[in-house]
Amino acid sequence: MIQKNTLLQVADNSGACSVLCIGLSKGKKFASIGDIVTVSVKSSNSKAKVTKGKVYKAVVVRVRKLVRKFDTSVMSFSSNAVVLINNHGDPLGTRVFGPIKKLTSGSFMKLMSLAVEVL
């Protein structure tokens, strides 16, 4: 579960290393996999598409909390991670690192096609 002021890793090659969650969608208290959050970049590479201090939208792709799958098995990841997106929902980076859980929403098909492993 992701809430405000949570430090998150970035799982794409947009150039950001870590981000801070500053807002959640739809007035929720917590965000889970597949939710859109508003983030602020805390650290980035020198030759990056994104800059430190800017505000972006991101999709949560990994959470440390146990997540139940449709076949009643549970899974968890070792870190909380997001992928930065633009206003149209397309990812800012061209690659997604690490495994991600299958996103049920149809608007993130481009993101799932860039991922190395979809669980």
Residue frames relative to the residue before (quaternion, step in Angstrom):
aa qw qx qy qz dx dy dz
M 1.0000 0.0000 0.0000 0.0000 0.00 0.00 0.00
I 0.2002 -0.7714 0.5990 0.0784 3.51 -0.89 1.02
Q 0.0122 -0.7843 0.6202 0.0073 3.57 -0.97 0.83
K 0.7203 -0.4137 0.3010 0.4685 3.57 -1.26 0.00
N 0.8226 0.2154 -0.2160 0.4798 3.53 -1.23 0.76
T 0.4368 0.6571 -0.4877 0.3736 3.59 1.10 0.67
L 0.3354 -0.7184 0.5712 0.2124 3.58 -0.91 0.91
L 0.0812 -0.8092 0.5818 -0.0118 3.56 -0.84 1.04
Q 0.4138 -0.6591 0.5622 0.2798 3.53 -1.25 0.49
V 0.3507 -0.7059 0.5705 0.2308 3.55 -1.23 0.48
A 0.2453 -0.8171 0.5139 0.0900 3.57 -0.73 1.13
D 0.6609 0.4566 -0.3415 0.4880 3.61 1.10 0.51
N 0.5482 -0.6345 0.4408 0.3203 3.57 -1.30 0.09
S 0.2555 0.7805 -0.5277 0.2170 3.59 0.98 0.78
G 0.6034 -0.5847 0.3432 0.4197 3.60 1.22 -0.33
A 0.5930 0.5497 -0.3766 0.4521 3.59 1.18 -0.32
C 0.3055 -0.7555 0.5519 0.1767 3.58 -1.06 0.75
S 0.7920 -0.0497 0.0554 0.6059 3.56 0.88 -0.95
V 0.1357 -0.7819 0.6069 0.0436 3.53 -1.16 0.73
L 0.3161 -0.7200 0.5874 0.1912 3.54 -1.30 0.42
C 0.3885 -0.7118 0.5360 0.2347 3.57 -0.83 1.00
I 0.0685 -0.8226 0.5644 0.0098 3.59 -0.69 1.08
G 0.8144 0.0627 -0.0442 0.5752 3.60 1.20 -0.17
L 0.2609 -0.7521 0.5884 0.1416 3.53 -1.18 0.68
S 0.5197 -0.6482 0.4581 0.3161 3.57 -1.20 0.43
K 0.8653 0.1733 -0.1290 0.4523 3.53 -1.26 0.62
G 0.6131 -0.6042 0.3480 0.3713 3.61 1.07 0.60
K 0.3525 0.7431 -0.4960 0.2783 3.59 1.14 0.53
K 0.4738 -0.6469 0.5122 0.3078 3.55 -1.29 0.32
F 0.7920 0.1564 -0.0589 0.5873 3.57 1.12 -0.71
A 0.2321 -0.7415 0.6101 0.1551 3.56 -1.22 0.53
S 0.1649 -0.7728 0.6075 0.0807 3.55 -1.11 0.73
I 0.7569 -0.3559 0.2643 0.4802 3.58 -1.27 -0.19
G 0.7873 0.2963 -0.2477 0.4806 3.55 -0.90 1.00
D 0.5794 0.5787 -0.3811 0.4291 3.61 1.23 -0.16
I 0.3825 -0.6984 0.5587 0.2320 3.55 -1.21 0.61
V 0.0520 -0.7892 0.6118 -0.0074 3.56 -0.89 1.01
T 0.3937 -0.6697 0.5701 0.2672 3.55 -1.31 0.37
V 0.0574 -0.8246 0.5621 -0.0288 3.55 -0.75 1.08
S 0.2554 -0.7180 0.6245 0.1709 3.51 -1.34 0.44
V 0.4281 -0.7155 0.4910 0.2523 3.59 -0.84 0.97
K 0.2297 -0.7926 0.5558 0.1006 3.58 -0.77 1.09
S 0.7913 -0.0374 0.0193 0.6100 3.59 1.03 -0.69
S 0.0005 0.7953 -0.6053 0.0349 3.54 -1.08 0.79
N 0.5929 -0.5550 0.4464 0.3756 3.54 -1.33 0.30
S 0.6300 -0.5664 0.3709 0.3804 3.57 -1.19 0.43
K 0.7680 0.2730 -0.1610 0.5565 3.62 1.00 -0.76
A 0.2987 0.7881 -0.4772 0.2490 3.55 0.72 1.09
K 0.5658 -0.5769 0.4722 0.3523 3.53 -1.32 0.38
V 0.7400 0.3374 -0.1853 0.5516 3.55 1.14 -0.67
T 0.2616 -0.7686 0.5648 0.1478 3.55 -1.17 0.56
K 0.6183 -0.5648 0.4084 0.3630 3.53 -1.23 0.57
G 0.7873 0.3220 -0.2495 0.4628 3.55 -0.98 0.91
K 0.5793 0.5835 -0.3808 0.4231 3.61 1.20 -0.29
V 0.3743 -0.7154 0.5527 0.2063 3.55 -1.25 0.57
Y 0.0060 -0.7932 0.6069 -0.0491 3.57 -0.90 1.02
K 0.4186 -0.6285 0.5687 0.3261 3.52 -1.36 0.06
A 0.0516 -0.8023 0.5947 -0.0006 3.55 -1.15 0.65
V 0.3343 -0.7088 0.5870 0.2032 3.53 -1.29 0.52
V 0.3936 -0.7049 0.5399 0.2382 3.57 -0.90 0.94
V 0.0835 -0.8270 0.5558 0.0175 3.60 -0.69 1.08
R 0.7864 0.1152 -0.0868 0.6006 3.62 1.21 -0.38
V 0.0143 -0.7719 0.6354 0.0102 3.56 -1.11 0.77
R 0.5213 -0.6554 0.4528 0.3061 3.57 -1.15 0.61
K 0.5790 0.5925 -0.3762 0.4149 3.58 1.17 -0.48
L 0.5741 -0.5839 0.4432 0.3647 3.57 -1.15 0.60
V 0.1198 -0.7817 0.6112 0.0328 3.56 -0.94 0.98
R 0.3143 -0.7577 0.5444 0.1754 3.57 -0.81 1.01
K 0.2964 -0.7435 0.5764 0.1648 3.55 -0.95 0.95
F 0.6917 -0.4953 0.3314 0.4079 3.58 -1.29 0.21
D 0.6949 0.4488 -0.2807 0.4867 3.61 1.13 -0.53
T 0.5677 -0.6557 0.3191 0.3821 3.59 1.28 0.64
S 0.5049 0.5916 -0.4695 0.4178 3.62 1.11 0.41
V 0.3091 -0.7445 0.5613 0.1873 3.56 -1.21 0.45
M 0.0600 -0.7821 0.6199 0.0207 3.54 -1.21 0.57
S 0.0351 -0.7705 0.6351 0.0416 3.55 -1.23 0.47
F 0.3455 -0.7230 0.5639 0.2000 3.54 -1.24 0.49
S 0.5730 -0.6196 0.4182 0.3360 3.57 -1.23 0.31
S 0.8020 0.1490 -0.0823 0.5725 3.61 1.20 -0.27
N 0.4501 -0.6207 0.5572 0.3190 3.52 -1.36 0.23
A 0.0613 0.8231 -0.5582 0.0850 3.59 -0.69 1.04
V 0.1499 -0.7728 0.6130 0.0670 3.54 -1.23 0.64
V 0.2606 -0.7044 0.6294 0.1996 3.53 -1.39 0.23
L 0.3938 -0.7322 0.5062 0.2292 3.59 -0.75 1.04
I 0.0881 -0.7944 0.6006 0.0186 3.57 -0.99 0.88
N 0.4504 -0.6496 0.5272 0.3117 3.56 -1.30 0.29
N 0.7523 -0.4025 0.2653 0.4491 3.59 -1.27 -0.13
H 0.6728 0.4898 -0.2934 0.4705 3.61 1.18 -0.50
G 0.5672 -0.6174 0.3731 0.3974 3.61 1.26 -0.17
D 0.5265 0.6118 -0.4214 0.4135 3.60 1.25 0.15
P 0.5168 -0.6549 0.4437 0.3272 3.62 -0.98 0.74
L 0.4921 -0.6627 0.4821 0.2936 3.59 -1.12 0.70
G 0.7046 0.4271 -0.2525 0.5073 3.59 1.08 -0.67
T 0.4609 -0.6795 0.5011 0.2735 3.53 -1.35 0.17
R 0.7501 0.2437 -0.1731 0.5900 3.59 1.31 -0.08
V 0.1870 -0.7423 0.6301 0.1304 3.55 -1.23 0.55
F 0.2603 -0.7975 0.5330 0.1103 3.55 -0.69 1.15
G 0.8093 0.2811 -0.2127 0.4698 3.54 -1.13 0.70
P 0.6210 -0.5506 0.4008 0.3880 3.55 -1.28 0.20
I 0.1012 -0.7617 0.6346 0.0823 3.56 -1.22 0.56
K 0.4897 -0.6316 0.5058 0.3246 3.54 -1.22 0.47
K 0.5850 -0.5900 0.4218 0.3630 3.56 -1.08 0.70
L 0.2673 -0.7638 0.5719 0.1344 3.57 -0.78 1.09
T 0.3799 -0.7742 0.4644 0.2013 3.57 -0.59 1.17
S 0.5910 0.5754 -0.3775 0.4209 3.58 1.14 -0.47
G 0.4773 -0.7058 0.4527 0.2627 3.59 -0.94 0.86
S 0.5987 0.6043 -0.3621 0.3812 3.59 1.19 -0.33
F 0.7047 0.4445 -0.2664 0.4846 3.62 1.21 -0.22
M 0.2610 0.7858 -0.5208 0.2077 3.61 1.09 0.59
K 0.6173 0.5375 -0.3448 0.4595 3.61 1.04 -0.70
L 0.6466 0.5208 -0.3105 0.4628 3.57 1.00 -0.83
M 0.6817 0.4792 -0.2959 0.4670 3.61 0.91 -0.85
S 0.6387 0.5204 -0.3448 0.4498 3.60 1.08 -0.57
L 0.6578 0.5034 -0.3111 0.4659 3.61 1.16 -0.48
A 0.5791 0.6256 -0.3699 0.3692 3.60 1.18 -0.47
V 0.5409 -0.6189 0.4739 0.3159 3.54 -1.21 0.63
E 0.8018 -0.0072 0.0616 0.5944 3.56 0.89 -0.99
V 0.1272 -0.7749 0.6172 0.0488 3.56 -0.90 1.01
L 0.1877 -0.8025 0.5609 0.0786 3.56 -0.68 1.13
